[in-house]
Amino acid sequence: MTGFTTDNYFSGIMRVLLLFLFSGFGLYAEAAELQANVTRQQITLGDHLQINFQLRGATPQEPDFSPLQQDFEILSMASGSRVISINRDTDRYYEWQLTLTPKHTGTLTLPPIEVAGARSEAVEIQVDAPQVNDTEADTFLQVSLNKSRVYVQEEVLLTLKLYSKVQWRNKAIASFDLPDTLVKAVAENEYVSNLNGTPHLVYELTLALYPQKSGTLTLPALQYDIEPSRRGRSMFSDFYGTGERLHGISETLSIQVDPTPGDLQGPWLPARKVTLSEHFSHDRKSLKAGEPITRRITLRAEGLSETQLPELPLPELEGFNFYRDQAQIREEPQAEGVISERVETIAMVPTREGRFILPAVEVRWWNTETGQFEIARLEEKTLQVSLPANYAVPTQADSFNSAPVANSSVATTSELNIPRWLQFSQALTAALLLLFIGLWWRERRDKPSAAIKPQAPSNDQTLWRQLKQASANNDLVSLRECLLAWFNHTEKNHYHSLEAIAQQSEPELAAALRELDKALFSPEQTDFNSGALLQKIQLRRIARRDNSAGHKLPDLYPSKDAP
C-alpha cells in the first residue's frame, strides 16, 4: 500500500486545478458561436450577394474564407467588432461582411467556416439563369412567378426586378389592382448585379398573391419610372446620358387558379406547412377543483395570411368549464412567403375531482408541396383534479348538474392510497389539537365570569355592504371574492369556487353565478349584469332570515308526491 506523502498531496491539488482549467476552456469553447446570415437565398447569375459572419463568445483569428471560392467569387470583404451592454452585462461581437457573386447556376452551397473553434452552418443558395430579354437596355423591369397554377387562396409569389445601368435618385413602380385577389408585400432589396459584364443597380420587390376566385388571373403590365442622380452617373463610366427621367413597362403574366378539391372538410387551408403547439400554466397532473388554469394553443402556418387561420373549437368535457380569450394573430413576411400565427388562450375551470381525458385537437390542411391533405394534431391529454382543503363536496340531492364524467375514469378521494407516514402525521396533529383545545377550555373555565367578554356580533352587515359596493362598482374580481366570503359566513361552509355554490343553489341563482365566472375568465363577455345577481342573492338572504324567524323555507326540489 502506498502511504500518504507531501508529493501525493500536491500532485492531487495540481490534478484538480488542471481539471478546472481544462473544464473552463471547454466551457469557453462551447460558448463560442459563429452565425452566417445572407440577405437572399435565391439570386440570379451575376447578382451580388452579401453574407455576414458574426462571432460571439471568443477572441478570433483571421478566418479562412477560401472554401467559399469553390462556387463563388469574393468581390470585397470588411471586418469589425461592436460591444453591446445590457444591465451591466457586456457582450462583444466580431463581424466579417463579404460580397460574393456566383460562378454558375444551380443549387450552390456556402460551406461552413471555422473561427476560434466555432463553426457556422452551411447555407444553400439557388442561382437562376438571367432573363436575356431587354438586358441591352439602360433600364428594364423583369417580372416572374414561382407558380403558374395554384388553387383558390393558395399563395403565389410575384417577384419584380428593376435593373438600371444608371444610378438613380428616385425610382417607382406603379401600383396595380387585381380583382378578387389579396396582395401583400413580403420582401424588398437593393443590390448590384452583373449582366453581360456590365454592373446594374437592382431594386427587387416580392409580393404574395392569394387569388380568391377560380379561373385565369391575368397580371397587368407594370410601369416603372426612374429619376437619375443629378450628374446622371452610370455604373460603369464617368458620365452617362442627359439626366432625363426613364420610363418603361413590363410584360403581362397569367395564373391558372383551380377550385378547391371536392373532398374538402372544414376550413380550406392551402399551405406549405401547418403545426400545432400548446402550453399549460399549471401541471396537468395536480389540478384543484375550482381553480382555473390556462391552456395556450398556437396554430402556425407557412404560406397562409393571418385572416385564413381558423378559430379552434372549444373542447367539450363534463367536469370542466371553458372560457375563450381573444385570439392573438400576427404575420411574419419573408422572401419565401408569409408565416402567420394564431394564439388562442382558453381558461379551464375544473368543477369536480377525478381523472379526465382532454380530447385531441386536429386541423386538416392541404399541403401545396405534396398536393395532399394532411392533419396537424395535438394528442389527447390526461388531467388529474383533486379537491382543495376544506372543499365543500355537493351531495347528489343538492346538485342539479351532477352527471357522471363522460369518457373519463373518476377516482374519488376514498380510493386514494394514503401513506402510513401521512396517517401517523395526521393522527399526531389531531392529538395535539385536542390537547390545545382542552388547555384553552380549562383556562377559560377557571377565569371569573366577569372577565369573559361577550361574543363579537356577526359581521353579516359588513360583508353585505362590501358585496353591494363591489356590485355598484362593477368590479367582478372583488364581487367574486365578496360572494365567497358572504356565502361561507352565512352558510357556515368552506366554498372555494362559485361553481361549488352554484351546485347547491336554485337554478336562477346558479345560472347567474356561472355567468359571473364566464365574465371573469372570458374578456369578450362585457355585458354581465351584477345588479340582477345581487337581487337574486337578496331574495335568498330574505328567505334565510324568514326561515330563522320560524318560517319554513319551501323545498328546493319538491317530490313528485307533494301536492
C-alpha positions as CSV (number, residue, x, y, z in Angstrom):
1,M,0.0,0.0,0.0
2,T,1.3,3.4,-0.9
3,G,1.5,5.8,2.1
4,F,0.4,9.5,2.1
5,T,3.2,11.9,1.2
6,T,3.5,15.6,0.5
7,D,4.2,14.9,-3.2
8,N,1.0,12.9,-3.4
9,Y,-0.9,15.8,-1.8
10,F,0.5,18.5,-4.1
11,S,0.0,16.1,-7.1
12,G,-3.6,15.8,-6.2
13,I,-4.1,19.5,-6.0
14,M,-2.4,20.1,-9.4
15,R,-4.7,17.5,-11.0
16,V,-7.8,19.3,-9.6
17,L,-6.5,22.6,-10.8
18,L,-5.8,21.3,-14.2
19,L,-9.2,19.7,-14.3
20,F,-10.9,23.0,-13.5
21,L,-8.6,24.8,-16.0
22,F,-9.4,22.5,-18.9
23,S,-13.1,22.5,-17.9
24,G,-13.0,26.3,-18.1
25,F,-11.5,26.1,-21.6
26,G,-14.1,23.5,-22.6
27,L,-17.0,25.8,-21.4
28,Y,-15.4,28.7,-23.2
29,A,-15.1,26.8,-26.5
30,E,-18.8,25.6,-26.1
31,A,-19.9,29.2,-25.6
32,A,-18.3,30.4,-28.8
33,E,-20.9,30.7,-31.7
34,L,-20.5,31.6,-35.3
35,Q,-23.6,32.6,-37.4
36,A,-23.8,33.0,-41.1
37,N,-26.6,35.3,-42.4
38,V,-27.4,36.1,-46.1
39,T,-29.8,38.7,-47.4
40,R,-31.3,36.4,-50.0
41,Q,-31.3,32.7,-50.8
42,Q,-32.5,32.9,-54.4
43,I,-30.5,35.0,-56.8
44,T,-29.6,35.3,-60.5
45,L,-26.3,34.6,-62.1
46,G,-24.3,37.9,-61.9
47,D,-26.1,39.2,-58.8
48,H,-24.1,40.4,-55.8
49,L,-24.8,38.5,-52.6
50,Q,-23.9,39.7,-49.1
51,I,-23.1,37.2,-46.4
52,N,-22.4,38.3,-42.8
53,F,-20.4,36.1,-40.3
54,Q,-20.9,37.0,-36.7
55,L,-18.7,35.5,-33.9
56,R,-19.7,35.6,-30.3
57,G,-18.0,34.4,-27.2
58,A,-14.4,34.1,-28.4
59,T,-11.4,36.2,-29.5
60,P,-11.0,35.5,-33.2
61,Q,-8.1,34.9,-35.6
62,E,-8.3,35.8,-39.3
63,P,-10.8,33.3,-40.8
64,D,-10.1,31.2,-43.8
65,F,-12.8,32.0,-46.4
66,S,-11.1,30.1,-49.2
67,P,-13.9,27.3,-49.1
68,L,-16.3,29.9,-50.4
69,Q,-14.3,30.3,-53.6
70,Q,-15.3,26.9,-54.9
71,D,-18.7,28.2,-56.2
72,F,-18.4,32.0,-55.5
73,E,-16.1,34.8,-56.3
74,I,-15.3,37.1,-53.3
75,L,-15.6,40.7,-54.5
76,S,-15.0,42.5,-51.3
77,M,-14.6,41.9,-47.5
78,A,-14.9,44.2,-44.5
79,S,-14.5,43.3,-40.8
80,G,-15.1,45.0,-37.4
81,S,-16.4,44.5,-33.9
82,R,-19.0,46.0,-31.7
83,V,-19.8,45.9,-28.0
84,I,-23.4,45.7,-26.6
85,S,-24.1,46.4,-22.9
86,I,-27.4,45.4,-21.3
87,N,-27.8,45.8,-17.5
88,R,-24.0,46.0,-17.0
89,D,-23.5,42.8,-18.9
90,T,-21.1,43.4,-21.8
91,D,-21.2,41.3,-25.0
92,R,-18.7,41.6,-27.8
93,Y,-19.4,40.6,-31.4
94,Y,-16.8,40.2,-34.2
95,E,-18.2,40.5,-37.8
96,W,-17.0,39.8,-41.3
97,Q,-19.1,41.1,-44.2
98,L,-18.4,39.6,-47.6
99,T,-19.8,40.5,-51.1
100,L,-20.0,37.4,-53.3
101,T,-21.1,36.6,-56.9
102,P,-21.9,33.1,-58.1
103,K,-19.7,31.4,-60.7
104,H,-22.5,29.3,-62.2
105,T,-26.2,28.5,-61.9
106,G,-27.8,25.7,-59.8
107,T,-28.2,25.0,-56.1
108,L,-24.9,26.2,-54.6
109,T,-23.8,25.7,-51.0
110,L,-22.0,28.2,-48.9
111,P,-19.8,25.8,-46.9
112,P,-19.2,26.1,-43.1
113,I,-16.5,28.4,-41.9
114,E,-14.5,27.8,-38.7
115,V,-13.2,30.6,-36.4
116,A,-11.8,30.2,-32.9
117,G,-13.2,26.7,-32.5
118,A,-16.7,27.8,-33.6
119,R,-18.3,26.5,-36.9
120,S,-21.0,28.1,-38.9
121,E,-23.8,26.2,-40.7
122,A,-23.9,25.6,-44.4
123,V,-26.3,27.8,-46.4
124,E,-27.9,26.8,-49.7
125,I,-28.3,29.4,-52.4
126,Q,-30.4,28.9,-55.5
127,V,-28.8,30.6,-58.6
128,D,-31.0,31.0,-61.6
129,A,-30.1,32.0,-65.2
130,P,-30.8,35.6,-66.0
131,Q,-33.6,36.6,-68.4
132,V,-31.9,37.8,-71.5
133,N,-34.7,39.9,-72.9
134,D,-34.0,43.7,-72.8
135,T,-30.7,43.2,-71.0
136,E,-29.1,45.6,-73.5
137,A,-31.5,48.4,-72.5
138,D,-30.4,51.0,-69.9
139,T,-33.3,50.2,-67.6
140,F,-35.8,47.4,-67.7
141,L,-38.3,45.6,-65.4
142,Q,-38.5,41.8,-65.1
143,V,-41.5,40.0,-63.5
144,S,-41.7,36.3,-62.6
145,L,-43.9,33.9,-60.7
146,N,-42.9,31.0,-58.5
147,K,-46.0,29.1,-59.7
148,S,-48.2,29.3,-62.7
149,R,-51.0,27.1,-61.4
150,V,-52.5,27.3,-57.9
151,Y,-55.7,26.5,-56.0
152,V,-58.1,29.2,-54.7
153,Q,-56.5,31.1,-51.8
154,E,-53.1,29.4,-52.3
155,E,-50.1,31.7,-52.0
156,V,-48.2,32.6,-55.2
157,L,-45.1,34.9,-55.1
158,L,-44.7,37.6,-57.7
159,T,-41.1,39.0,-58.0
160,L,-40.4,42.4,-59.6
161,K,-36.8,43.3,-60.5
162,L,-36.0,46.7,-61.8
163,Y,-32.5,46.9,-63.5
164,S,-30.7,50.1,-64.3
165,K,-27.2,50.9,-65.6
166,V,-27.9,54.4,-64.3
167,Q,-27.6,55.4,-60.6
168,W,-31.0,56.6,-59.7
169,R,-32.1,59.3,-57.3
170,N,-35.7,58.0,-57.1
171,K,-37.5,55.1,-58.5
172,A,-41.1,53.9,-58.6
173,I,-43.2,51.0,-59.8
174,A,-46.8,51.8,-60.4
175,S,-49.3,50.1,-58.1
176,F,-51.9,47.8,-59.6
177,D,-55.2,46.3,-58.6
178,L,-56.1,42.6,-59.1
179,P,-59.8,41.6,-58.9
180,D,-60.6,39.0,-56.2
181,T,-57.0,38.8,-55.1
182,L,-55.3,39.6,-51.8
183,V,-51.9,41.2,-52.3
184,K,-49.2,41.6,-49.6
185,A,-45.6,42.9,-49.9
186,V,-43.2,40.4,-48.2
187,A,-39.7,41.5,-49.2
188,E,-37.7,44.4,-50.6
189,N,-34.0,44.6,-51.5
190,E,-31.5,46.7,-53.4
191,Y,-28.2,45.3,-54.7
192,V,-25.8,45.2,-57.7
193,S,-25.8,42.6,-60.4
194,N,-23.5,42.0,-63.4
195,L,-25.3,41.4,-66.7
196,N,-23.1,40.7,-69.7
197,G,-20.2,42.1,-67.9
198,T,-22.0,45.4,-67.1
199,P,-22.9,46.3,-63.5
200,H,-26.6,47.1,-62.9
201,L,-28.3,48.6,-59.8
202,V,-31.2,46.3,-59.0
203,Y,-34.4,47.0,-57.0
204,E,-36.2,43.8,-56.1
205,L,-39.8,43.6,-54.7
206,T,-41.6,40.4,-53.8
207,L,-45.4,40.3,-53.4
208,A,-47.6,37.4,-52.1
209,L,-50.8,37.0,-54.0
210,Y,-53.8,35.0,-52.8
211,P,-56.4,34.5,-55.5
212,Q,-60.0,34.3,-54.1
213,K,-61.7,33.1,-57.3
214,S,-61.1,30.2,-59.7
215,G,-60.3,30.9,-63.3
216,T,-57.5,32.6,-65.2
217,L,-55.9,35.5,-63.3
218,T,-54.1,38.0,-65.6
219,L,-51.4,40.2,-64.1
220,P,-51.3,43.5,-66.0
221,A,-48.1,45.1,-67.4
222,L,-46.4,47.2,-64.8
223,Q,-45.0,50.7,-65.4
224,Y,-41.8,52.0,-63.8
225,D,-40.2,55.4,-63.5
226,I,-36.6,56.3,-62.7
227,E,-35.1,59.7,-61.8
228,P,-31.3,59.5,-62.4
229,S,-28.9,61.2,-59.9
230,R,-28.1,64.8,-60.6
231,R,-25.0,64.2,-62.7
232,G,-26.6,61.2,-64.4
233,R,-23.6,59.0,-63.5
234,S,-23.8,55.5,-64.8
235,M,-22.5,52.4,-63.1
236,F,-19.5,52.0,-65.4
237,S,-18.4,55.4,-66.8
238,D,-17.8,58.9,-65.6
239,F,-20.8,60.4,-67.3
240,Y,-23.9,59.0,-68.9
241,G,-27.0,60.4,-70.5
242,T,-28.8,63.7,-70.1
243,G,-30.4,63.1,-66.7
244,E,-33.9,62.8,-68.1
245,R,-36.5,60.5,-66.4
246,L,-36.6,57.0,-67.6
247,H,-39.8,55.1,-68.1
248,G,-40.8,51.6,-69.2
249,I,-43.3,48.7,-68.9
250,S,-43.1,45.0,-68.1
251,E,-44.7,42.0,-69.8
252,T,-48.0,40.6,-68.7
253,L,-48.4,37.3,-66.9
254,S,-51.2,34.9,-66.1
255,I,-52.0,32.4,-63.4
256,Q,-54.4,29.4,-63.7
257,V,-56.5,29.2,-60.4
258,D,-58.2,25.9,-59.7
259,P,-61.2,25.4,-57.4
260,T,-60.8,23.7,-54.1
261,P,-60.7,19.8,-54.1
262,G,-64.1,18.1,-53.9
263,D,-63.4,16.2,-50.6
264,L,-63.0,19.4,-48.6
265,Q,-63.9,19.0,-44.9
266,G,-63.8,22.0,-42.7
267,P,-61.8,25.2,-43.5
268,W,-59.7,25.3,-46.6
269,L,-56.0,25.8,-45.6
270,P,-53.6,25.5,-48.6
271,A,-50.1,25.9,-47.0
272,R,-46.5,24.7,-47.2
273,K,-46.5,23.7,-43.5
274,V,-49.0,23.8,-40.6
275,T,-48.2,22.9,-37.0
276,L,-49.9,23.0,-33.6
277,S,-48.3,23.5,-30.2
278,E,-49.6,24.1,-26.7
279,H,-48.7,25.2,-23.2
280,F,-50.4,24.8,-19.8
281,S,-50.0,27.3,-17.0
282,H,-50.1,24.5,-14.4
283,D,-49.1,20.9,-14.0
284,R,-51.9,18.8,-15.7
285,K,-51.5,16.1,-13.1
286,S,-52.1,18.3,-10.0
287,L,-55.1,20.5,-10.7
288,K,-57.5,21.7,-8.0
289,A,-61.3,21.9,-8.3
290,G,-62.5,25.5,-8.6
291,E,-59.0,26.8,-9.5
292,P,-58.7,28.0,-13.2
293,I,-55.7,27.0,-15.4
294,T,-54.8,28.4,-18.8
295,R,-54.2,26.5,-22.0
296,R,-52.4,28.3,-24.8
297,I,-52.6,26.8,-28.3
298,T,-50.5,28.1,-31.2
299,L,-51.5,27.4,-34.8
300,R,-48.6,28.3,-37.1
301,A,-48.8,28.2,-40.9
302,E,-46.3,28.8,-43.7
303,G,-48.0,30.2,-46.8
304,L,-51.2,31.5,-45.3
305,S,-52.2,35.0,-44.4
306,E,-53.4,35.7,-40.8
307,T,-57.0,36.1,-42.0
308,Q,-57.0,32.5,-43.3
309,L,-56.3,30.9,-39.9
310,P,-59.4,29.4,-38.4
311,E,-60.8,29.6,-34.9
312,L,-60.1,26.4,-32.9
313,P,-63.2,24.8,-31.4
314,L,-63.7,24.7,-27.6
315,P,-63.4,21.2,-26.2
316,E,-66.5,19.5,-24.6
317,L,-65.7,17.8,-21.3
318,E,-68.1,17.4,-18.4
319,G,-66.4,18.4,-15.1
320,F,-64.8,21.5,-16.8
321,N,-65.9,24.9,-17.8
322,F,-64.1,26.5,-20.7
323,Y,-63.8,30.3,-21.4
324,R,-62.1,31.6,-24.6
325,D,-59.9,34.8,-24.5
326,Q,-59.5,37.0,-27.6
327,A,-57.1,35.3,-30.0
328,Q,-53.7,36.9,-30.8
329,I,-52.9,36.9,-34.6
330,R,-49.7,38.0,-36.3
331,E,-47.9,37.8,-39.6
332,E,-44.2,37.5,-40.4
333,P,-43.5,38.3,-44.1
334,Q,-40.4,36.7,-45.6
335,A,-38.9,36.4,-49.0
336,E,-40.1,32.8,-49.2
337,G,-43.7,33.8,-48.3
338,V,-45.8,34.7,-45.3
339,I,-45.7,32.9,-42.0
340,S,-48.7,33.5,-39.8
341,E,-49.6,32.5,-36.2
342,R,-52.9,32.4,-34.3
343,V,-52.5,32.0,-30.5
344,E,-55.7,31.1,-28.6
345,T,-55.8,31.3,-24.8
346,I,-58.5,29.2,-23.0
347,A,-59.3,29.3,-19.3
348,M,-60.2,25.9,-17.9
349,V,-62.1,25.6,-14.6
350,P,-62.4,22.1,-13.1
351,T,-65.6,21.7,-11.1
352,R,-65.0,18.2,-9.6
353,E,-62.3,15.8,-8.7
354,G,-61.2,12.9,-10.8
355,R,-59.2,11.8,-13.8
356,F,-60.3,13.4,-17.1
357,I,-59.3,12.9,-20.8
358,L,-58.9,16.2,-22.7
359,P,-59.9,15.5,-26.3
360,A,-57.3,15.8,-29.1
361,V,-57.2,18.9,-31.3
362,E,-56.9,18.4,-35.1
363,V,-56.6,20.8,-38.0
364,R,-56.9,19.4,-41.6
365,W,-54.9,21.3,-44.2
366,W,-53.7,21.0,-47.8
367,N,-50.0,20.5,-48.4
368,T,-49.2,22.7,-51.5
369,E,-45.9,20.9,-52.0
370,T,-47.1,17.3,-52.0
371,G,-50.7,18.0,-53.3
372,Q,-52.3,16.0,-50.4
373,F,-54.4,16.7,-47.3
374,E,-52.6,16.3,-44.0
375,I,-53.6,16.7,-40.3
376,A,-51.8,18.8,-37.7
377,R,-52.7,17.3,-34.3
378,L,-52.4,17.8,-30.6
379,E,-52.8,14.4,-28.8
380,E,-55.3,14.0,-26.1
381,K,-54.1,14.9,-22.6
382,T,-54.8,13.3,-19.2
383,L,-55.9,15.8,-16.4
384,Q,-55.9,14.8,-12.7
385,V,-58.1,17.0,-10.5
386,S,-58.2,16.8,-6.7
387,L,-60.2,18.7,-4.1
388,P,-58.5,21.6,-2.2
389,A,-58.5,21.5,1.6
390,N,-61.9,22.1,3.2
391,Y,-63.7,21.9,-0.1
392,A,-67.4,21.5,0.2
393,V,-68.4,18.5,-1.8
394,P,-72.0,18.9,-3.1
395,T,-74.3,15.9,-2.4
396,Q,-76.3,14.2,-5.1
397,A,-79.6,15.5,-3.7
398,D,-78.4,19.2,-3.8
399,S,-76.7,19.0,-7.2
400,F,-78.7,19.7,-10.3
401,N,-75.7,19.2,-12.6
402,S,-74.0,16.1,-11.3
403,A,-73.9,13.9,-14.4
404,P,-71.0,11.4,-14.5
405,V,-67.9,12.5,-16.4
406,A,-68.1,11.3,-20.0
407,N,-65.2,9.3,-21.4
408,S,-63.2,9.6,-18.1
409,S,-62.3,7.4,-15.3
410,V,-63.0,9.1,-12.0
411,A,-61.1,8.2,-8.9
412,T,-62.6,9.5,-5.6
413,T,-60.7,10.6,-2.5
414,S,-61.7,7.4,-0.7
415,E,-59.9,5.3,-3.3
416,L,-56.6,7.1,-2.9
417,N,-53.8,5.2,-1.1
418,I,-52.7,7.4,1.9
419,P,-49.1,6.6,3.0
420,R,-48.7,5.3,6.6
421,W,-46.4,8.2,7.5
422,L,-49.1,10.7,6.4
423,Q,-51.7,8.8,8.5
424,F,-49.4,9.0,11.6
425,S,-48.7,12.7,11.0
426,Q,-52.4,13.4,10.8
427,A,-53.1,11.5,13.9
428,L,-50.4,13.3,15.8
429,T,-51.7,16.7,14.6
430,A,-55.2,15.8,15.7
431,A,-53.9,14.8,19.2
432,L,-52.0,18.0,19.7
433,L,-55.0,20.0,18.5
434,L,-57.3,18.2,21.1
435,L,-54.7,18.9,23.8
436,F,-54.6,22.6,22.9
437,I,-58.4,22.9,22.9
438,G,-58.5,21.1,26.4
439,L,-56.0,23.5,27.9
440,W,-57.7,26.5,26.4
441,W,-61.1,25.4,27.7
442,R,-59.7,24.7,31.2
443,E,-58.1,28.2,31.3
444,R,-61.3,29.8,30.2
445,R,-63.4,27.9,32.7
446,D,-61.1,28.8,35.6
447,K,-61.4,32.6,34.9
448,P,-64.1,34.6,36.7
449,S,-67.2,35.2,34.7
450,A,-66.7,38.9,34.8
451,A,-63.5,38.5,32.8
452,I,-65.3,36.7,29.9
453,K,-66.1,39.2,27.1
454,P,-69.3,38.8,25.2
455,Q,-69.0,37.2,21.7
456,A,-68.4,39.7,18.9
457,P,-71.5,40.4,16.9
458,S,-71.9,38.8,13.4
459,N,-70.3,40.7,10.5
460,D,-73.1,39.8,8.1
461,Q,-73.9,43.5,7.6
462,T,-70.3,44.4,6.9
463,L,-70.0,41.6,4.3
464,W,-73.3,42.6,2.7
465,R,-72.2,46.2,2.4
466,Q,-68.9,45.1,0.7
467,L,-70.9,42.9,-1.6
468,K,-73.2,45.7,-2.7
469,Q,-70.2,48.1,-3.1
470,A,-68.4,45.6,-5.4
471,S,-71.6,45.2,-7.4
472,A,-72.1,49.0,-7.7
473,N,-68.5,49.4,-9.0
474,N,-68.9,46.5,-11.4
475,D,-65.7,45.1,-10.0
476,L,-66.1,41.5,-11.0
477,V,-63.0,40.3,-9.3
478,S,-63.9,41.9,-5.9
479,L,-67.5,40.7,-6.4
480,R,-66.4,37.1,-6.7
481,E,-64.3,37.4,-3.5
482,C,-67.1,39.1,-1.6
483,L,-69.6,36.4,-2.7
484,L,-67.3,33.6,-1.5
485,A,-66.8,35.4,1.9
486,W,-70.5,36.1,2.3
487,F,-71.7,32.6,1.5
488,N,-69.0,31.0,3.6
489,H,-70.1,33.2,6.6
490,T,-73.8,32.9,6.2
491,E,-73.9,29.2,5.4
492,K,-71.0,28.2,7.7
493,N,-69.3,26.5,4.8
494,H,-65.9,26.5,3.0
495,Y,-66.6,27.2,-0.6
496,H,-63.6,27.7,-2.9
497,S,-65.3,28.5,-6.1
498,L,-68.6,29.9,-7.5
499,E,-69.3,26.6,-9.1
500,A,-69.5,24.9,-5.7
501,I,-72.0,27.5,-4.6
502,A,-74.0,27.1,-7.8
503,Q,-74.3,23.4,-7.4
504,Q,-76.2,24.0,-4.1
505,S,-78.3,26.9,-5.3
506,E,-81.6,27.3,-7.1
507,P,-81.4,27.2,-10.9
508,E,-81.7,31.0,-11.5
509,L,-79.0,31.9,-8.9
510,A,-76.8,29.1,-10.2
511,A,-77.0,30.4,-13.8
512,A,-76.1,33.9,-12.6
513,L,-73.1,32.7,-10.7
514,R,-71.9,30.8,-13.8
515,E,-72.3,33.9,-15.9
516,L,-70.1,35.8,-13.4
517,D,-67.4,33.0,-13.8
518,K,-67.7,33.3,-17.6
519,A,-67.4,37.1,-17.5
520,L,-64.2,36.8,-15.3
521,F,-62.4,34.2,-17.5
522,S,-63.6,35.4,-20.9
523,P,-62.8,39.1,-21.6
524,E,-65.2,39.1,-24.6
525,Q,-68.1,38.9,-22.1
526,T,-68.7,42.5,-21.2
527,D,-72.5,42.7,-20.6
528,F,-72.6,41.0,-17.2
529,N,-75.5,42.4,-15.0
530,S,-74.1,42.4,-11.5
531,G,-77.3,44.1,-10.2
532,A,-79.5,41.2,-11.3
533,L,-77.2,38.8,-9.5
534,L,-77.4,40.9,-6.3
535,Q,-81.2,40.8,-6.5
536,K,-81.2,37.0,-6.6
537,I,-78.8,36.9,-3.6
538,Q,-81.1,39.4,-1.8
539,L,-84.1,37.1,-2.2
540,R,-82.0,34.2,-0.8
541,R,-81.0,36.4,2.1
542,I,-84.6,37.4,2.9
543,A,-85.7,33.8,2.7
544,R,-83.0,32.7,5.1
545,R,-83.9,35.5,7.5
546,D,-87.6,34.5,7.5
547,N,-86.6,30.9,8.0
548,S,-84.5,31.8,11.0
549,A,-87.6,33.6,12.4
550,G,-89.7,30.4,12.3
551,H,-90.9,30.4,8.8
552,K,-90.2,27.2,6.8
553,L,-88.4,27.5,3.5
554,P,-90.2,25.8,0.6
555,D,-88.5,22.7,-0.7
556,L,-86.0,23.5,-3.5
557,Y,-86.9,20.3,-5.3
558,P,-90.4,19.2,-4.3
559,S,-91.1,15.5,-4.5
560,K,-93.5,14.1,-7.1
561,D,-95.9,13.1,-4.2
562,A,-96.1,16.7,-2.9
563,P,-99.4,18.5,-3.6
